[in-house]
Amino acid sequence: MSRMARITFLCRGETEHSRTGGFGSDQPLTPTAGDNLRQAVQQMRLPDRVLCAPEKSATETASILGKAFTVEP
């Protein structure tokens, strides 16, 4: 019997730039976004593997998951 894979896509958390309608900047998460994500992670089934974009907000989001991650360009 084969094992079924589960794929979950998670968008990075909010940055000051995205909060005001901007797109595509390399900024860190807002403090509120980090807090909200930490709360959400407590209720999530954590993935076995995390791939993320190289932007600061993406790597911060991945690190909050508490898993090692691979940066994919």
C-alpha positions as CSV (number, residue, x, y, z in Angstrom):
1,M,0.0,0.0,0.0
2,S,1.4,3.4,-0.9
3,R,1.6,6.3,1.5
4,M,-0.4,9.4,0.7
5,A,1.5,12.7,0.8
6,R,0.0,15.8,2.4
7,I,1.0,19.2,1.0
8,T,0.2,22.4,2.9
9,F,0.9,25.8,1.5
10,L,1.4,28.6,4.0
11,C,1.8,32.2,3.0
12,R,4.4,34.2,4.8
13,G,3.3,36.5,7.6
14,E,2.5,40.2,7.3
15,T,5.2,42.9,6.8
16,E,4.8,46.6,7.1
17,H,4.9,46.9,3.4
18,S,2.2,44.2,2.8
19,R,0.1,45.7,5.5
20,T,-0.2,48.9,3.5
21,G,-0.9,47.2,0.3
22,G,2.6,46.7,-1.0
23,F,4.0,43.6,-2.6
24,G,7.4,42.0,-3.1
25,S,9.6,43.6,-0.5
26,D,12.2,41.9,1.6
27,Q,11.1,43.0,5.1
28,P,10.8,41.2,8.4
29,L,7.4,40.2,9.9
30,T,5.5,42.7,11.9
31,P,5.5,41.9,15.7
32,T,1.8,41.2,15.5
33,A,2.2,38.8,12.6
34,G,4.9,36.9,14.5
35,D,2.7,36.7,17.6
36,N,-0.3,35.5,15.6
37,L,1.7,32.9,13.8
38,R,3.1,31.5,17.1
39,Q,-0.4,31.1,18.4
40,A,-1.6,29.4,15.2
41,V,1.4,27.0,15.2
42,Q,0.2,25.6,18.6
43,Q,-2.9,24.3,16.8
44,M,-1.3,23.1,13.6
45,R,-0.1,19.7,12.5
46,L,3.5,20.6,11.8
47,P,5.0,19.5,8.5
48,D,7.8,17.0,8.0
49,R,9.6,19.3,5.6
50,V,9.5,23.0,5.0
51,L,10.5,24.8,1.8
52,C,10.5,28.6,1.7
53,A,11.4,31.6,-0.3
54,P,14.6,33.6,0.6
55,E,12.8,36.7,1.7
56,K,13.1,37.7,5.4
57,S,9.4,37.4,6.1
58,A,9.4,33.9,4.5
59,T,12.4,32.6,6.5
60,E,11.0,34.1,9.7
61,T,7.7,32.4,9.1
62,A,9.4,29.1,8.4
63,S,11.5,29.4,11.6
64,I,8.5,30.0,13.7
65,L,7.2,26.6,12.6
66,G,10.0,25.3,14.7
67,K,11.4,23.1,11.9
68,A,14.5,23.1,9.9
69,F,13.8,24.6,6.5
70,T,15.3,24.7,3.0
71,V,15.4,28.0,1.1
72,E,14.3,27.6,-2.5
73,P,14.9,30.5,-4.9
